[in-house]
Amino acid sequence: MPLPKLPSKPATILATQDYPSAGAARPATKTPAAKKVAAPIIEAAIAEVAKPVRNAATKIKQVAALMVAKPAPTSAVAAPAAAPAVAAAAPARAAPAAKGKVTPIKSVKQVEQPHPAKHKAVEVQLKSSASRAADQRGISKLFVLDTNVLMHDPSSLFRFEEHDVYLPMMTLEELDNHKKGMTEVARNARQVSRTLDALISNTDDDAIEQGILLSKLGNKDAKGRLFFQTRLQSADLPAGLPVGKADNQILAVVRSLESEQEGRPVVLVSKDINMRIKARALGLPAEDYFNDHVLEDTDLLYSGIVQLPDDFWNKHGKDMESWQESKNGYSSTFYRVTGPFIPSLLVNQFIYLEPKNGETPFYGQVKQINGKTAVLQTLRDFSHTKNNVWGVTARNREQNFALNLLMNPECDFVTLLGQAGTGKTLLALAAGLAQVLETKLYNEIIVTRVTVPVGEDIGFLPGTEEEKMSPWMGAFDDNLEVLNKSDSDGGEWGRAATQDLIRSRIKIKSLNFMRGRTFVNKFLIIDEAQNLTPKQVKTLVTRAGPGTKILCLGNIAQIDTPYLTEGSSGLTYVVDRFKGWTHSGHVTLARGERSRLADHASEVL
């Protein structure tokens, strides 16, 4: 059954490396087999370089030939050897009906360089050598917690599985010093104190000495014990270290525990980089706290988009069904397909297939999945002028996907990731204005963001809550100017009246006063969401009432909040937890559309 004709205007083609190819798995790294294969090649290369040679240029070429492995033939190159090509006179997109036929590729395209929009990969931090040795031997470890770990994650006591946890007396002293105030750190310190009080209640002194079961409060994953420092432990530290400093006293406890419990690994866990450096300099095992990371490698973060293999319709079009439905004033085509690739997809994930022989590309979205059967829906082409959203049209494939999410009233939660200049704020604001002022789907737009300065703070600002937040909302003011300039029919007076109407429907709220609120029929935009902790994101998302849509925008490569990384950011947290939900969607925008200067700066700076 042939596919219906889709809009002939294709979106901007990105590099093939931007999104994981559906046909190939992620290459394995650091496997023992790869090391065994690579070791002889590297040794041979080093031996060749070590020999004195007269012609250096020739020898360098020989060594380079040893280091480069011959690439395996790919399916794209082998495709021309398949069945003969479909005639050019056949109807467009007849691939699903022609079973077993593969259209040959006219020419092998050179490998494109990855687009600079892709953020730099973060190196995965490894465990200490003592932890790795203990994992190989299968013995439990004793983790000594620094105060900043407890204040960063109050539930960290129960995140160490079968291993034991040790709290020095100085850690409890610092918790007591930080419990006053209304900051997030003070709240976490008070929560840890309440948790410790619940653990030691109805416990005698002997049980404290032998360790308290961490599973006492119902945490089944915590199978270890909690130990307190019940006596003075002295250890010899270098004479230059001040004895009265809290960090040095904790280091002394770690060294004393190492001498007392020989054969058992004792590891210091701290979020303080300098503390870990001092510990390693003294020969003590030290690690960062990893359990708050949603992903160890942010390259594995869900992108919301997947490229279909070239033979997708041949393998999945055997018993395909298709029909059309009209929803929200727009008619779209649905396909029910069955095949081996379906289980790897997620609900509301965008799929695309752009044939290399010039045929019309296919863009769709997964609506339902049941085993190996899925329902695919074609998308609305927002790159066409007739489908513009408040005068804004999609400039590339990802922006078209994003607008399909933003304009879908059945999608309650949308996350947009991307570097500066990819159009996150502009698309969100245009979609909000169109659905508030034109379709009347929502009552008003509420905008909020974290007030974390890039440089030094300028101090307190005068005025009301909205006036205090206005300097932080410069990005929205810039985008409102762009959206207002597109309306040139009414002249200067018409634009001024439109701007006043828009301003009356946009409310700027501070993040500090969100507790206990409920938003009904609101279009809520959370900007710079990468600076939020997972707890703050939960507080905001749970404010949604009936008919409210929430948008989280951000760039995880620009985090200004201390102790937050790309793997532990609240934006990464919600993207990973909401993927596959029927009423949420995510798109990673990959191409900057701000200006050629901004694109070049992102590439070279």
Disulfide bonds with the S-S distance in Angstrom:
none
